């Protein structure tokens, strides 16, 4: 194989690796796995100025990891396709498996009590199919509308206390949010259990459920 060809090929492939080599950009991919966002929304999510967020999005766009469209005066971004979502999740999981520093960071944020023995994907699908659980999406409503697990109801975490009487007292509740490092579901389960309801959290989140071929829906319930 021609050496010049290989050099050129691997340089082009490296553009993706270079785009992924920044924590803020990885967080942007994580957020965009939940649905399309405007620049201002993303900037707030990842705690950056709009100017800095725009620069990071430009890098992701040049690597063809995200797509953009104009809506009036606003520019909105989304993942280029499901392969980018898979790439982000694979990178996250490889890092978690191989880097002890990842576990140390997670342990500092979530103590043993907060982990609450989450329900795995296969077991959750079995319970959902059997009608044994009520799925509760505690992400922000915009993310629920962009896409959610089939049959789930939306009660964002900041509305949970007020809307808890809507939940059936005898039904087991399975709460989920963005993924394994999202704290929304842990907080929801603690509040639900404190109110005397049976509740657990889904181990992963909506993106993993989608990629695993689970039933999903788009739009408001």
PyMOL CGO cylinders between C-alpha atoms (Angstrom):
from pymol import cmd
from pymol.cgo import CYLINDER

trace = [
    CYLINDER, 0.00, 0.00, 0.00, 1.30, 3.42, -0.96, 0.3, 1, 1, 1, 1, 1, 1,
    CYLINDER, 1.30, 3.42, -0.96, 2.86, 5.17, 2.05, 0.3, 1, 1, 1, 1, 1, 1,
    CYLINDER, 2.86, 5.17, 2.05, 1.66, 8.59, 0.97, 0.3, 1, 1, 1, 1, 1, 1,
    CYLINDER, 1.66, 8.59, 0.97, -1.89, 7.23, 0.71, 0.3, 1, 1, 1, 1, 1, 1,
    CYLINDER, -1.89, 7.23, 0.71, -1.70, 5.79, 4.25, 0.3, 1, 1, 1, 1, 1, 1,
    CYLINDER, -1.70, 5.79, 4.25, -0.32, 9.02, 5.67, 0.3, 1, 1, 1, 1, 1, 1,
    CYLINDER, -0.32, 9.02, 5.67, -3.13, 10.97, 4.07, 0.3, 1, 1, 1, 1, 1, 1,
    CYLINDER, -3.13, 10.97, 4.07, -5.78, 8.46, 5.17, 0.3, 1, 1, 1, 1, 1, 1,
    CYLINDER, -5.78, 8.46, 5.17, -4.73, 8.37, 8.80, 0.3, 1, 1, 1, 1, 1, 1,
    CYLINDER, -4.73, 8.37, 8.80, -4.39, 12.13, 8.96, 0.3, 1, 1, 1, 1, 1, 1,
    CYLINDER, -4.39, 12.13, 8.96, -8.00, 12.42, 7.85, 0.3, 1, 1, 1, 1, 1, 1,
    CYLINDER, -8.00, 12.42, 7.85, -9.12, 9.79, 10.36, 0.3, 1, 1, 1, 1, 1, 1,
    CYLINDER, -9.12, 9.79, 10.36, -7.25, 11.66, 13.09, 0.3, 1, 1, 1, 1, 1, 1,
    CYLINDER, -7.25, 11.66, 13.09, -9.54, 14.65, 12.59, 0.3, 1, 1, 1, 1, 1, 1,
    CYLINDER, -9.54, 14.65, 12.59, -12.26, 12.74, 14.44, 0.3, 1, 1, 1, 1, 1, 1,
    CYLINDER, -12.26, 12.74, 14.44, -9.91, 11.88, 17.30, 0.3, 1, 1, 1, 1, 1, 1,
    CYLINDER, -9.91, 11.88, 17.30, -8.77, 15.49, 17.55, 0.3, 1, 1, 1, 1, 1, 1,
    CYLINDER, -8.77, 15.49, 17.55, -12.39, 16.69, 17.68, 0.3, 1, 1, 1, 1, 1, 1,
    CYLINDER, -12.39, 16.69, 17.68, -13.07, 14.25, 20.53, 0.3, 1, 1, 1, 1, 1, 1,
    CYLINDER, -13.07, 14.25, 20.53, -10.01, 15.33, 22.47, 0.3, 1, 1, 1, 1, 1, 1,
    CYLINDER, -10.01, 15.33, 22.47, -11.74, 17.91, 24.66, 0.3, 1, 1, 1, 1, 1, 1,
    CYLINDER, -11.74, 17.91, 24.66, -13.98, 17.44, 27.69, 0.3, 1, 1, 1, 1, 1, 1,
    CYLINDER, -13.98, 17.44, 27.69, -16.42, 20.20, 26.75, 0.3, 1, 1, 1, 1, 1, 1,
    CYLINDER, -16.42, 20.20, 26.75, -16.89, 18.75, 23.28, 0.3, 1, 1, 1, 1, 1, 1,
    CYLINDER, -16.89, 18.75, 23.28, -17.55, 15.29, 24.73, 0.3, 1, 1, 1, 1, 1, 1,
    CYLINDER, -17.55, 15.29, 24.73, -20.15, 16.79, 27.05, 0.3, 1, 1, 1, 1, 1, 1,
    CYLINDER, -20.15, 16.79, 27.05, -21.76, 18.47, 24.05, 0.3, 1, 1, 1, 1, 1, 1,
    CYLINDER, -21.76, 18.47, 24.05, -22.05, 15.11, 22.31, 0.3, 1, 1, 1, 1, 1, 1,
    CYLINDER, -22.05, 15.11, 22.31, -23.60, 13.68, 25.48, 0.3, 1, 1, 1, 1, 1, 1,
    CYLINDER, -23.60, 13.68, 25.48, -26.18, 16.48, 25.61, 0.3, 1, 1, 1, 1, 1, 1,
    CYLINDER, -26.18, 16.48, 25.61, -26.90, 16.22, 21.88, 0.3, 1, 1, 1, 1, 1, 1,
    CYLINDER, -26.90, 16.22, 21.88, -27.56, 12.50, 22.36, 0.3, 1, 1, 1, 1, 1, 1,
    CYLINDER, -27.56, 12.50, 22.36, -30.76, 13.63, 24.10, 0.3, 1, 1, 1, 1, 1, 1,
    CYLINDER, -30.76, 13.63, 24.10, -31.88, 15.77, 21.15, 0.3, 1, 1, 1, 1, 1, 1,
    CYLINDER, -31.88, 15.77, 21.15, -31.24, 18.89, 19.09, 0.3, 1, 1, 1, 1, 1, 1,
    CYLINDER, -31.24, 18.89, 19.09, -30.06, 22.05, 20.84, 0.3, 1, 1, 1, 1, 1, 1,
    CYLINDER, -30.06, 22.05, 20.84, -29.45, 25.70, 20.04, 0.3, 1, 1, 1, 1, 1, 1,
    CYLINDER, -29.45, 25.70, 20.04, -26.04, 27.22, 20.71, 0.3, 1, 1, 1, 1, 1, 1,
    CYLINDER, -26.04, 27.22, 20.71, -27.28, 29.18, 23.74, 0.3, 1, 1, 1, 1, 1, 1,
    CYLINDER, -27.28, 29.18, 23.74, -28.85, 26.06, 25.27, 0.3, 1, 1, 1, 1, 1, 1,
    CYLINDER, -28.85, 26.06, 25.27, -25.65, 24.07, 24.81, 0.3, 1, 1, 1, 1, 1, 1,
    CYLINDER, -25.65, 24.07, 24.81, -23.55, 26.87, 26.24, 0.3, 1, 1, 1, 1, 1, 1,
    CYLINDER, -23.55, 26.87, 26.24, -25.67, 26.86, 29.42, 0.3, 1, 1, 1, 1, 1, 1,
    CYLINDER, -25.67, 26.86, 29.42, -25.53, 23.06, 29.67, 0.3, 1, 1, 1, 1, 1, 1,
    CYLINDER, -25.53, 23.06, 29.67, -21.74, 22.88, 29.44, 0.3, 1, 1, 1, 1, 1, 1,
    CYLINDER, -21.74, 22.88, 29.44, -21.10, 26.06, 31.43, 0.3, 1, 1, 1, 1, 1, 1,
    CYLINDER, -21.10, 26.06, 31.43, -19.38, 28.04, 28.66, 0.3, 1, 1, 1, 1, 1, 1,
    CYLINDER, -19.38, 28.04, 28.66, -19.87, 31.41, 27.06, 0.3, 1, 1, 1, 1, 1, 1,
    CYLINDER, -19.87, 31.41, 27.06, -21.80, 31.36, 23.79, 0.3, 1, 1, 1, 1, 1, 1,
    CYLINDER, -21.80, 31.36, 23.79, -18.60, 32.36, 21.95, 0.3, 1, 1, 1, 1, 1, 1,
    CYLINDER, -18.60, 32.36, 21.95, -16.60, 29.46, 23.40, 0.3, 1, 1, 1, 1, 1, 1,
    CYLINDER, -16.60, 29.46, 23.40, -19.43, 27.00, 22.82, 0.3, 1, 1, 1, 1, 1, 1,
    CYLINDER, -19.43, 27.00, 22.82, -19.64, 28.13, 19.19, 0.3, 1, 1, 1, 1, 1, 1,
    CYLINDER, -19.64, 28.13, 19.19, -15.93, 27.50, 18.71, 0.3, 1, 1, 1, 1, 1, 1,
    CYLINDER, -15.93, 27.50, 18.71, -16.22, 23.95, 20.06, 0.3, 1, 1, 1, 1, 1, 1,
    CYLINDER, -16.22, 23.95, 20.06, -19.27, 23.29, 17.89, 0.3, 1, 1, 1, 1, 1, 1,
    CYLINDER, -19.27, 23.29, 17.89, -17.35, 24.50, 14.87, 0.3, 1, 1, 1, 1, 1, 1,
    CYLINDER, -17.35, 24.50, 14.87, -14.65, 21.87, 15.55, 0.3, 1, 1, 1, 1, 1, 1,
    CYLINDER, -14.65, 21.87, 15.55, -17.29, 19.13, 15.86, 0.3, 1, 1, 1, 1, 1, 1,
    CYLINDER, -17.29, 19.13, 15.86, -18.97, 20.35, 12.68, 0.3, 1, 1, 1, 1, 1, 1,
    CYLINDER, -18.97, 20.35, 12.68, -15.71, 20.38, 10.72, 0.3, 1, 1, 1, 1, 1, 1,
    CYLINDER, -15.71, 20.38, 10.72, -15.18, 16.76, 11.78, 0.3, 1, 1, 1, 1, 1, 1,
    CYLINDER, -15.18, 16.76, 11.78, -18.73, 15.98, 10.56, 0.3, 1, 1, 1, 1, 1, 1,
    CYLINDER, -18.73, 15.98, 10.56, -19.77, 14.73, 13.99, 0.3, 1, 1, 1, 1, 1, 1,
    CYLINDER, -19.77, 14.73, 13.99, -22.67, 17.20, 14.20, 0.3, 1, 1, 1, 1, 1, 1,
    CYLINDER, -22.67, 17.20, 14.20, -25.07, 18.78, 11.73, 0.3, 1, 1, 1, 1, 1, 1,
    CYLINDER, -25.07, 18.78, 11.73, -26.54, 22.27, 11.99, 0.3, 1, 1, 1, 1, 1, 1,
    CYLINDER, -26.54, 22.27, 11.99, -29.55, 24.10, 10.66, 0.3, 1, 1, 1, 1, 1, 1,
    CYLINDER, -29.55, 24.10, 10.66, -30.82, 27.63, 10.91, 0.3, 1, 1, 1, 1, 1, 1,
    CYLINDER, -30.82, 27.63, 10.91, -34.15, 28.33, 12.60, 0.3, 1, 1, 1, 1, 1, 1,
    CYLINDER, -34.15, 28.33, 12.60, -34.84, 32.03, 12.21, 0.3, 1, 1, 1, 1, 1, 1,
    CYLINDER, -34.84, 32.03, 12.21, -31.85, 33.78, 13.73, 0.3, 1, 1, 1, 1, 1, 1,
    CYLINDER, -31.85, 33.78, 13.73, -30.89, 30.71, 15.77, 0.3, 1, 1, 1, 1, 1, 1,
    CYLINDER, -30.89, 30.71, 15.77, -28.47, 27.96, 14.74, 0.3, 1, 1, 1, 1, 1, 1,
    CYLINDER, -28.47, 27.96, 14.74, -29.41, 24.52, 16.05, 0.3, 1, 1, 1, 1, 1, 1,
    CYLINDER, -29.41, 24.52, 16.05, -27.17, 21.46, 16.27, 0.3, 1, 1, 1, 1, 1, 1,
    CYLINDER, -27.17, 21.46, 16.27, -27.78, 17.71, 16.32, 0.3, 1, 1, 1, 1, 1, 1,
    CYLINDER, -27.78, 17.71, 16.32, -25.61, 14.59, 16.10, 0.3, 1, 1, 1, 1, 1, 1,
    CYLINDER, -25.61, 14.59, 16.10, -24.71, 13.67, 12.53, 0.3, 1, 1, 1, 1, 1, 1,
    CYLINDER, -24.71, 13.67, 12.53, -26.27, 10.20, 12.94, 0.3, 1, 1, 1, 1, 1, 1,
    CYLINDER, -26.27, 10.20, 12.94, -26.64, 7.30, 15.36, 0.3, 1, 1, 1, 1, 1, 1,
    CYLINDER, -26.64, 7.30, 15.36, -23.04, 6.19, 14.74, 0.3, 1, 1, 1, 1, 1, 1,
    CYLINDER, -23.04, 6.19, 14.74, -21.81, 9.32, 16.50, 0.3, 1, 1, 1, 1, 1, 1,
    CYLINDER, -21.81, 9.32, 16.50, -23.98, 8.44, 19.49, 0.3, 1, 1, 1, 1, 1, 1,
    CYLINDER, -23.98, 8.44, 19.49, -22.50, 4.92, 19.48, 0.3, 1, 1, 1, 1, 1, 1,
    CYLINDER, -22.50, 4.92, 19.48, -18.99, 6.38, 19.22, 0.3, 1, 1, 1, 1, 1, 1,
    CYLINDER, -18.99, 6.38, 19.22, -19.55, 8.63, 22.24, 0.3, 1, 1, 1, 1, 1, 1,
    CYLINDER, -19.55, 8.63, 22.24, -21.02, 5.81, 24.34, 0.3, 1, 1, 1, 1, 1, 1,
    CYLINDER, -21.02, 5.81, 24.34, -18.23, 3.41, 23.35, 0.3, 1, 1, 1, 1, 1, 1,
    CYLINDER, -18.23, 3.41, 23.35, -15.57, 5.98, 24.22, 0.3, 1, 1, 1, 1, 1, 1,
    CYLINDER, -15.57, 5.98, 24.22, -17.27, 6.61, 27.58, 0.3, 1, 1, 1, 1, 1, 1,
    CYLINDER, -17.27, 6.61, 27.58, -17.54, 2.90, 28.39, 0.3, 1, 1, 1, 1, 1, 1,
    CYLINDER, -17.54, 2.90, 28.39, -13.97, 2.07, 27.36, 0.3, 1, 1, 1, 1, 1, 1,
    CYLINDER, -13.97, 2.07, 27.36, -12.69, 4.91, 29.53, 0.3, 1, 1, 1, 1, 1, 1,
    CYLINDER, -12.69, 4.91, 29.53, -14.81, 3.72, 32.46, 0.3, 1, 1, 1, 1, 1, 1,
    CYLINDER, -14.81, 3.72, 32.46, -13.51, 0.16, 32.07, 0.3, 1, 1, 1, 1, 1, 1,
    CYLINDER, -13.51, 0.16, 32.07, -9.83, 0.99, 31.55, 0.3, 1, 1, 1, 1, 1, 1,
    CYLINDER, -9.83, 0.99, 31.55, -9.15, 4.19, 33.48, 0.3, 1, 1, 1, 1, 1, 1,
    CYLINDER, -9.15, 4.19, 33.48, -9.33, 3.89, 37.29, 0.3, 1, 1, 1, 1, 1, 1,
    CYLINDER, -9.33, 3.89, 37.29, -9.46, 7.70, 37.43, 0.3, 1, 1, 1, 1, 1, 1,
    CYLINDER, -9.46, 7.70, 37.43, -12.96, 7.59, 35.94, 0.3, 1, 1, 1, 1, 1, 1,
    CYLINDER, -12.96, 7.59, 35.94, -14.20, 5.40, 38.79, 0.3, 1, 1, 1, 1, 1, 1,
    CYLINDER, -14.20, 5.40, 38.79, -12.55, 7.74, 41.30, 0.3, 1, 1, 1, 1, 1, 1,
    CYLINDER, -12.55, 7.74, 41.30, -14.36, 10.77, 39.85, 0.3, 1, 1, 1, 1, 1, 1,
    CYLINDER, -14.36, 10.77, 39.85, -17.70, 8.91, 39.84, 0.3, 1, 1, 1, 1, 1, 1,
    CYLINDER, -17.70, 8.91, 39.84, -17.18, 7.67, 43.41, 0.3, 1, 1, 1, 1, 1, 1,
    CYLINDER, -17.18, 7.67, 43.41, -16.63, 11.23, 44.58, 0.3, 1, 1, 1, 1, 1, 1,
    CYLINDER, -16.63, 11.23, 44.58, -19.96, 12.31, 43.07, 0.3, 1, 1, 1, 1, 1, 1,
    CYLINDER, -19.96, 12.31, 43.07, -22.17, 9.27, 43.80, 0.3, 1, 1, 1, 1, 1, 1,
    CYLINDER, -22.17, 9.27, 43.80, -21.82, 7.49, 47.09, 0.3, 1, 1, 1, 1, 1, 1,
    CYLINDER, -21.82, 7.49, 47.09, -22.83, 3.85, 47.48, 0.3, 1, 1, 1, 1, 1, 1,
    CYLINDER, -22.83, 3.85, 47.48, -26.30, 4.71, 48.73, 0.3, 1, 1, 1, 1, 1, 1,
    CYLINDER, -26.30, 4.71, 48.73, -27.07, 6.83, 45.68, 0.3, 1, 1, 1, 1, 1, 1,
    CYLINDER, -27.07, 6.83, 45.68, -26.34, 4.02, 43.25, 0.3, 1, 1, 1, 1, 1, 1,
    CYLINDER, -26.34, 4.02, 43.25, -29.38, 2.12, 44.53, 0.3, 1, 1, 1, 1, 1, 1,
    CYLINDER, -29.38, 2.12, 44.53, -28.69, -1.07, 42.55, 0.3, 1, 1, 1, 1, 1, 1,
    CYLINDER, -28.69, -1.07, 42.55, -29.97, 0.22, 39.20, 0.3, 1, 1, 1, 1, 1, 1,
    CYLINDER, -29.97, 0.22, 39.20, -32.04, -2.02, 36.94, 0.3, 1, 1, 1, 1, 1, 1,
    CYLINDER, -32.04, -2.02, 36.94, -30.14, -3.29, 33.89, 0.3, 1, 1, 1, 1, 1, 1,
    CYLINDER, -30.14, -3.29, 33.89, -31.32, -2.86, 30.33, 0.3, 1, 1, 1, 1, 1, 1,
    CYLINDER, -31.32, -2.86, 30.33, -32.46, -6.46, 29.72, 0.3, 1, 1, 1, 1, 1, 1,
    CYLINDER, -32.46, -6.46, 29.72, -34.34, -6.68, 33.02, 0.3, 1, 1, 1, 1, 1, 1,
    CYLINDER, -34.34, -6.68, 33.02, -35.97, -3.30, 32.41, 0.3, 1, 1, 1, 1, 1, 1,
    CYLINDER, -35.97, -3.30, 32.41, -37.19, -4.37, 28.98, 0.3, 1, 1, 1, 1, 1, 1,
    CYLINDER, -37.19, -4.37, 28.98, -38.65, -7.55, 30.49, 0.3, 1, 1, 1, 1, 1, 1,
    CYLINDER, -38.65, -7.55, 30.49, -40.50, -5.60, 33.18, 0.3, 1, 1, 1, 1, 1, 1,
    CYLINDER, -40.50, -5.60, 33.18, -41.76, -3.03, 30.71, 0.3, 1, 1, 1, 1, 1, 1,
    CYLINDER, -41.76, -3.03, 30.71, -43.03, -5.73, 28.32, 0.3, 1, 1, 1, 1, 1, 1,
    CYLINDER, -43.03, -5.73, 28.32, -44.81, -7.45, 31.21, 0.3, 1, 1, 1, 1, 1, 1,
    CYLINDER, -44.81, -7.45, 31.21, -46.38, -4.17, 32.35, 0.3, 1, 1, 1, 1, 1, 1,
    CYLINDER, -46.38, -4.17, 32.35, -44.78, -4.51, 35.78, 0.3, 1, 1, 1, 1, 1, 1,
    CYLINDER, -44.78, -4.51, 35.78, -43.41, -0.97, 36.01, 0.3, 1, 1, 1, 1, 1, 1,
    CYLINDER, -43.41, -0.97, 36.01, -44.35, 2.62, 35.27, 0.3, 1, 1, 1, 1, 1, 1,
    CYLINDER, -44.35, 2.62, 35.27, -41.57, 4.32, 33.33, 0.3, 1, 1, 1, 1, 1, 1,
    CYLINDER, -41.57, 4.32, 33.33, -40.83, 7.82, 34.55, 0.3, 1, 1, 1, 1, 1, 1,
    CYLINDER, -40.83, 7.82, 34.55, -38.73, 10.21, 32.44, 0.3, 1, 1, 1, 1, 1, 1,
    CYLINDER, -38.73, 10.21, 32.44, -37.25, 12.85, 34.74, 0.3, 1, 1, 1, 1, 1, 1,
    CYLINDER, -37.25, 12.85, 34.74, -35.22, 14.72, 32.10, 0.3, 1, 1, 1, 1, 1, 1,
    CYLINDER, -35.22, 14.72, 32.10, -36.19, 18.26, 31.04, 0.3, 1, 1, 1, 1, 1, 1,
    CYLINDER, -36.19, 18.26, 31.04, -39.41, 18.26, 29.03, 0.3, 1, 1, 1, 1, 1, 1,
    CYLINDER, -39.41, 18.26, 29.03, -37.69, 19.33, 25.80, 0.3, 1, 1, 1, 1, 1, 1,
    CYLINDER, -37.69, 19.33, 25.80, -35.61, 16.15, 25.88, 0.3, 1, 1, 1, 1, 1, 1,
    CYLINDER, -35.61, 16.15, 25.88, -38.71, 14.02, 26.46, 0.3, 1, 1, 1, 1, 1, 1,
    CYLINDER, -38.71, 14.02, 26.46, -40.41, 15.62, 23.46, 0.3, 1, 1, 1, 1, 1, 1,
    CYLINDER, -40.41, 15.62, 23.46, -37.32, 15.04, 21.29, 0.3, 1, 1, 1, 1, 1, 1,
    CYLINDER, -37.32, 15.04, 21.29, -37.46, 11.33, 22.10, 0.3, 1, 1, 1, 1, 1, 1,
    CYLINDER, -37.46, 11.33, 22.10, -38.32, 9.04, 25.01, 0.3, 1, 1, 1, 1, 1, 1,
    CYLINDER, -38.32, 9.04, 25.01, -38.77, 5.40, 25.91, 0.3, 1, 1, 1, 1, 1, 1,
    CYLINDER, -38.77, 5.40, 25.91, -42.11, 4.11, 24.65, 0.3, 1, 1, 1, 1, 1, 1,
    CYLINDER, -42.11, 4.11, 24.65, -44.88, 4.43, 27.22, 0.3, 1, 1, 1, 1, 1, 1,
    CYLINDER, -44.88, 4.43, 27.22, -42.89, 6.62, 29.60, 0.3, 1, 1, 1, 1, 1, 1,
    CYLINDER, -42.89, 6.62, 29.60, -44.54, 9.58, 31.29, 0.3, 1, 1, 1, 1, 1, 1,
    CYLINDER, -44.54, 9.58, 31.29, -42.75, 12.90, 31.69, 0.3, 1, 1, 1, 1, 1, 1,
    CYLINDER, -42.75, 12.90, 31.69, -42.28, 14.49, 35.09, 0.3, 1, 1, 1, 1, 1, 1,
    CYLINDER, -42.28, 14.49, 35.09, -39.10, 16.61, 35.09, 0.3, 1, 1, 1, 1, 1, 1,
    CYLINDER, -39.10, 16.61, 35.09, -37.19, 16.42, 38.33, 0.3, 1, 1, 1, 1, 1, 1,
    CYLINDER, -37.19, 16.42, 38.33, -38.02, 20.02, 39.27, 0.3, 1, 1, 1, 1, 1, 1,
    CYLINDER, -38.02, 20.02, 39.27, -41.77, 19.20, 39.04, 0.3, 1, 1, 1, 1, 1, 1,
    CYLINDER, -41.77, 19.20, 39.04, -41.66, 15.89, 40.91, 0.3, 1, 1, 1, 1, 1, 1,
    CYLINDER, -41.66, 15.89, 40.91, -42.64, 17.09, 44.38, 0.3, 1, 1, 1, 1, 1, 1,
    CYLINDER, -42.64, 17.09, 44.38, -45.68, 18.94, 43.06, 0.3, 1, 1, 1, 1, 1, 1,
    CYLINDER, -45.68, 18.94, 43.06, -46.83, 16.16, 40.73, 0.3, 1, 1, 1, 1, 1, 1,
    CYLINDER, -46.83, 16.16, 40.73, -46.12, 13.14, 42.89, 0.3, 1, 1, 1, 1, 1, 1,
    CYLINDER, -46.12, 13.14, 42.89, -49.86, 12.67, 43.69, 0.3, 1, 1, 1, 1, 1, 1,
    CYLINDER, -49.86, 12.67, 43.69, -50.35, 11.83, 39.99, 0.3, 1, 1, 1, 1, 1, 1,
    CYLINDER, -50.35, 11.83, 39.99, -48.36, 8.61, 40.44, 0.3, 1, 1, 1, 1, 1, 1,
    CYLINDER, -48.36, 8.61, 40.44, -50.25, 5.40, 41.33, 0.3, 1, 1, 1, 1, 1, 1,
    CYLINDER, -50.25, 5.40, 41.33, -49.30, 4.44, 44.92, 0.3, 1, 1, 1, 1, 1, 1,
    CYLINDER, -49.30, 4.44, 44.92, -49.19, 0.68, 44.36, 0.3, 1, 1, 1, 1, 1, 1,
    CYLINDER, -49.19, 0.68, 44.36, -47.19, 0.64, 41.13, 0.3, 1, 1, 1, 1, 1, 1,
    CYLINDER, -47.19, 0.64, 41.13, -43.44, 0.15, 40.93, 0.3, 1, 1, 1, 1, 1, 1,
    CYLINDER, -43.44, 0.15, 40.93, -41.78, 3.15, 39.26, 0.3, 1, 1, 1, 1, 1, 1,
    CYLINDER, -41.78, 3.15, 39.26, -38.69, 2.91, 37.09, 0.3, 1, 1, 1, 1, 1, 1,
    CYLINDER, -38.69, 2.91, 37.09, -37.08, 6.33, 36.66, 0.3, 1, 1, 1, 1, 1, 1,
    CYLINDER, -37.08, 6.33, 36.66, -34.56, 7.17, 33.98, 0.3, 1, 1, 1, 1, 1, 1,
    CYLINDER, -34.56, 7.17, 33.98, -32.65, 10.17, 32.70, 0.3, 1, 1, 1, 1, 1, 1,
    CYLINDER, -32.65, 10.17, 32.70, -29.72, 10.80, 30.35, 0.3, 1, 1, 1, 1, 1, 1,
    CYLINDER, -29.72, 10.80, 30.35, -27.41, 7.92, 31.19, 0.3, 1, 1, 1, 1, 1, 1,
    CYLINDER, -27.41, 7.92, 31.19, -25.29, 6.28, 33.90, 0.3, 1, 1, 1, 1, 1, 1,
    CYLINDER, -25.29, 6.28, 33.90, -23.71, 9.54, 35.09, 0.3, 1, 1, 1, 1, 1, 1,
    CYLINDER, -23.71, 9.54, 35.09, -26.90, 11.59, 35.19, 0.3, 1, 1, 1, 1, 1, 1,
    CYLINDER, -26.90, 11.59, 35.19, -27.99, 12.42, 38.75, 0.3, 1, 1, 1, 1, 1, 1,
    CYLINDER, -27.99, 12.42, 38.75, -31.65, 13.23, 37.93, 0.3, 1, 1, 1, 1, 1, 1,
    CYLINDER, -31.65, 13.23, 37.93, -32.86, 9.63, 38.27, 0.3, 1, 1, 1, 1, 1, 1,
    CYLINDER, -32.86, 9.63, 38.27, -30.98, 9.05, 41.55, 0.3, 1, 1, 1, 1, 1, 1,
    CYLINDER, -30.98, 9.05, 41.55, -32.54, 12.16, 43.06, 0.3, 1, 1, 1, 1, 1, 1,
    CYLINDER, -32.54, 12.16, 43.06, -35.98, 11.19, 41.80, 0.3, 1, 1, 1, 1, 1, 1,
    CYLINDER, -35.98, 11.19, 41.80, -35.73, 7.70, 43.31, 0.3, 1, 1, 1, 1, 1, 1,
    CYLINDER, -35.73, 7.70, 43.31, -34.68, 9.11, 46.69, 0.3, 1, 1, 1, 1, 1, 1,
    CYLINDER, -34.68, 9.11, 46.69, -37.67, 11.48, 46.73, 0.3, 1, 1, 1, 1, 1, 1,
    CYLINDER, -37.67, 11.48, 46.73, -40.12, 8.80, 45.58, 0.3, 1, 1, 1, 1, 1, 1,
    CYLINDER, -40.12, 8.80, 45.58, -38.94, 6.34, 48.22, 0.3, 1, 1, 1, 1, 1, 1,
    CYLINDER, -38.94, 6.34, 48.22, -39.12, 9.01, 50.90, 0.3, 1, 1, 1, 1, 1, 1,
    CYLINDER, -39.12, 9.01, 50.90, -42.77, 9.47, 49.92, 0.3, 1, 1, 1, 1, 1, 1,
    CYLINDER, -42.77, 9.47, 49.92, -43.42, 5.75, 50.40, 0.3, 1, 1, 1, 1, 1, 1,
    CYLINDER, -43.42, 5.75, 50.40, -43.46, 4.78, 46.71, 0.3, 1, 1, 1, 1, 1, 1,
    CYLINDER, -43.46, 4.78, 46.71, -41.64, 1.78, 45.24, 0.3, 1, 1, 1, 1, 1, 1,
    CYLINDER, -41.64, 1.78, 45.24, -39.01, 3.12, 42.89, 0.3, 1, 1, 1, 1, 1, 1,
    CYLINDER, -39.01, 3.12, 42.89, -35.79, 2.13, 41.13, 0.3, 1, 1, 1, 1, 1, 1,
    CYLINDER, -35.79, 2.13, 41.13, -33.62, 3.73, 38.47, 0.3, 1, 1, 1, 1, 1, 1,
    CYLINDER, -33.62, 3.73, 38.47, -32.74, 2.45, 35.03, 0.3, 1, 1, 1, 1, 1, 1,
    CYLINDER, -32.74, 2.45, 35.03, -29.01, 1.75, 34.89, 0.3, 1, 1, 1, 1, 1, 1,
    CYLINDER, -29.01, 1.75, 34.89, -28.50, 3.52, 31.57, 0.3, 1, 1, 1, 1, 1, 1,
    CYLINDER, -28.50, 3.52, 31.57, -30.61, 6.13, 29.77, 0.3, 1, 1, 1, 1, 1, 1,
    CYLINDER, -30.61, 6.13, 29.77, -32.65, 7.04, 26.73, 0.3, 1, 1, 1, 1, 1, 1,
    CYLINDER, -32.65, 7.04, 26.73, -29.74, 6.99, 24.19, 0.3, 1, 1, 1, 1, 1, 1,
    CYLINDER, -29.74, 6.99, 24.19, -28.68, 3.46, 25.19, 0.3, 1, 1, 1, 1, 1, 1,
    CYLINDER, -28.68, 3.46, 25.19, -32.30, 2.27, 25.09, 0.3, 1, 1, 1, 1, 1, 1,
    CYLINDER, -32.30, 2.27, 25.09, -32.66, 3.72, 21.58, 0.3, 1, 1, 1, 1, 1, 1,
    CYLINDER, -32.66, 3.72, 21.58, -29.44, 2.12, 20.29, 0.3, 1, 1, 1, 1, 1, 1,
    CYLINDER, -29.44, 2.12, 20.29, -30.41, -1.21, 21.85, 0.3, 1, 1, 1, 1, 1, 1,
    CYLINDER, -30.41, -1.21, 21.85, -33.52, -1.30, 19.69, 0.3, 1, 1, 1, 1, 1, 1,
    CYLINDER, -33.52, -1.30, 19.69, -36.01, -0.60, 22.46, 0.3, 1, 1, 1, 1, 1, 1,
    CYLINDER, -36.01, -0.60, 22.46, -39.37, 1.01, 21.75, 0.3, 1, 1, 1, 1, 1, 1,
    CYLINDER, -39.37, 1.01, 21.75, -39.12, 4.81, 21.58, 0.3, 1, 1, 1, 1, 1, 1,
    CYLINDER, -39.12, 4.81, 21.58, -41.55, 7.63, 20.88, 0.3, 1, 1, 1, 1, 1, 1,
    CYLINDER, -41.55, 7.63, 20.88, -41.24, 11.28, 19.83, 0.3, 1, 1, 1, 1, 1, 1,
    CYLINDER, -41.24, 11.28, 19.83, -43.42, 14.18, 20.95, 0.3, 1, 1, 1, 1, 1, 1,
    CYLINDER, -43.42, 14.18, 20.95, -45.47, 15.01, 24.01, 0.3, 1, 1, 1, 1, 1, 1,
    CYLINDER, -45.47, 15.01, 24.01, -47.59, 12.30, 25.61, 0.3, 1, 1, 1, 1, 1, 1,
]
cmd.load_cgo(trace, "trace")
